[in-house]
């Protein structure tokens, strides 16, 4: 990618972002209704999708990552990008051959006797080709796209500019959407995918993990030909789990297949270690012998021992209604931002845990649920990427299970596997959870009707507190917006003065602009000071 192409790419991305910021300001000034805001975010999502496919490269991968952040971004926006497919036109074989020769430090013919020069898969970061090694082994060769490093650097530099501007000049709900944290997470995930040596290590880790499990097949790695930009793996043939005709000809029932999937993925979600974060039907195949084939370990999440321990503490705390301990577990898991107020979160958890699904049909609580949703959006919560990927992994497998055995049977299928897993953990682990589960017919927390009916009264204090804070926050934000408008008017006036060669008008415009900018800085300082006062940092 040349210098001209680099700046044109940056220009298109920044120009698109600025149009979004202007539209958001316009809607804030005009005080649009919620339905109008939904329509705006839907339109923004549609435009974002178009520019993704126009510029391709890294942006499609970013769009995919954003599509799983429903905890941060408006639902109408998410709906426009949630089915993004990471498929882009493949590079020319001459470019790919050059990458292979540089990585192998010799010609391609020195290592393979045959190679299909047309890619069998092509995504934003890598392309896959089928080849035959000198020893006759059939392999899949995954090659990093040419110039992807330059594209990544350009796109991240552009995004950092946009985020800086958004943090200083755009009226986004900063307590809810922490753009700096989101940017850091996106960068971390994509940089990991760019290093194929990390994917190779993840593949080897999973292969060792399931070496004693006969129901799993993971391809071997040709390590001497694998580098940070090339990954050579054993070629494996398999049947897609969506191929009904082929599945019916195998000697395995759908119930047994669903059980195997649960046994493979449930420990990944609960035990310390790595889990497959992208188990869609293209990465999950079935061999003729009925083994589950796991492919593509570029997107892998990790559950640390500390996270597993705090996750266990969180579940036990919620079941025992110890909400102060539950909040502490959430803090340790990085769900709460630094300005979160623990007591407020304790009350929110307490109210959520009083819902009983079996009673929702008997009571009109829609207005109450809307109030709670609005209140939650004002709270400083952001789901860490590692848990977003965990949720994505779970929901993807859940969807596959539903297609195999139906949604009604999923709980019946997962519960015995879960209880069996709990028994293997020993008497000292998950004892409270195991005891509670064995006394419940389903994975639900059921409370009395009396507790449920007390919900509106227990929410009054919390609602009043949040309303006062929202009012004060709105005052500061409105003041900042007016100061920004004054700065903008001053700048326009100064520009007109220079254009008309009227120095007085230019000086007046410059003075107004400087005054507005100084006022903006003062109001920003007051807002930060107020936020620190309302949300004092916890002692560590």
C-alpha positions, 0 to 999 in steps of 0.5 A: 500500500503506497503513501497515496493509498494510505492517506486516502484510506485514512481520509475515508475513515476519518470523513465517515467518522466526522459525519457520524459525530455531526449527526449525533450533535444535531440529534442532541441539539434537536432532542430527537425521540428514541425511535428517531435515535434508533433510526439514526443508529440503524442508518449509521450501521448501514453506512459503516457496513458499506465502508467496511466492504469498500475498504476491506482489510482490517476494518471487516475484522474490526466490524466483526469484533464490534458486532459482539459488543452489544453491551456497549453499542446501540442495538440498531447499529449492531443489527446492521453488522452482526452477520458480517462475513470475513471474506475478501477477494484473494491476493494474486498467487504471485504475491502469495508465492513471494511471501512463502519464499521470504518466510521459507527462505527458498522457493516454494518448489523446494518444499511442495510438489503440488499447490492449488494456486486458487485460495480455498478460503480468503479472509481479511488477515489470512488466505488458505491454500491446499498443497502436497509436501515432498513426502506426499502429505496433504497440507493446508497452507495459511498465509498472511495477506501481503501488506496487511501489517501496513494496513493494520498500522494505518487503520489503528493510527486512524482509529486512535485519531477518531477516538481522541476526537470523540473523547474530547468533542462528542457527547457520547455516554462516556460512563458506558462506552469507554472508547479507550478500553474498547480500542485497547481490546480491539488492538490486542485481539487483532495483533494476536491474530496477526502472529501465526506463531501464536495460532500455532501454539494455541493449536498445539495446546488444544491438541495436547489437551484432547490427546486422550479424548477419542471424539476430537480430531485436531490437525497436526502442525508442520512446524519446520514450515510454520512461521509468524506469517505462514502456518502449515497444517495437516489437511483433514476432510470433514462434513459440515454440521449443517449438512443434513444428508451427510449426517444421516449417513453416519453411524452417530445420532444427533443426540450423541453428537450434541453430547460430544459437543457439550463434553468438548466445550463445557470444560473450555468455558469453566476451567482455567486455560484456553477456549475456542472463541470462534466455533462456527460451523466452518471451524467445526467439522465431523469426520466419517468416524464421527469425531469432532474436527476443530479448526482455526485457532486464530481467535482463542480466549483464555480463562486464568486461574484467578478468573476461574476462582472469581467466577466461582465466587460470583456464582456462589455469591449470587446464589447465596444472595451475598451481593457485596461479595458478588460485586467484589468478584465483578471488580476482580473480573474487570466488569466494573470500570474504576468509577463504579460505585459498589453500593449502587451495584449491590442494589442493582444485583439484588433487584435483578436476582428477584426476577422469576421467569415463571411469573412474567406472563402474569404481571405487567412489568414492561415499564419497570423493565424499561426503567431498569434498562435505562438505569443499567445503561447509566452505570459504569459497566463494560464487559472485558473482551475475554468474557465477550468471546466466552459468551460468543463461544457459548452462544455459537455452540448453543445455536449449533445444539439447537439446530441438532436437537432443538432448543427445548432439549438443550438444558436436558442435554447440558445438565447431566454433562455439567453435573458429571463435570462438577463431580470430577472437580472434587469435594472442595470445588464448586461444592455450593453450586453442585449442592444448589443445582442438585436441588433444582429442576432447571438452571433457574433462580426462583424466588417467592412472589412476595420478593418479586412484588417488593421490587418497585419499592426497593428501586425507589431509592436507587432511582432517585439517586440516579435521577439526581446524578443524571440531571447534574451530568446533563447540565455539565454536558449541555454546557460543554455542548454550548461552549463547543458551538461557540467555538465553532461559530467563532472559527467560522466567523474568523474564517469569513473575516479572512476570506472577506479581508475584514480583519475586525470580523476575523479578530472578533471571530478569533476572540469568540472562538478562543473564549469558547474553547477556554470555557469548554476546557473549564467545563470539562475540568469541572465535570471530571472533578465532579465525577471524581467526587461522585465516584471516589477511587477505591483503595487498593 
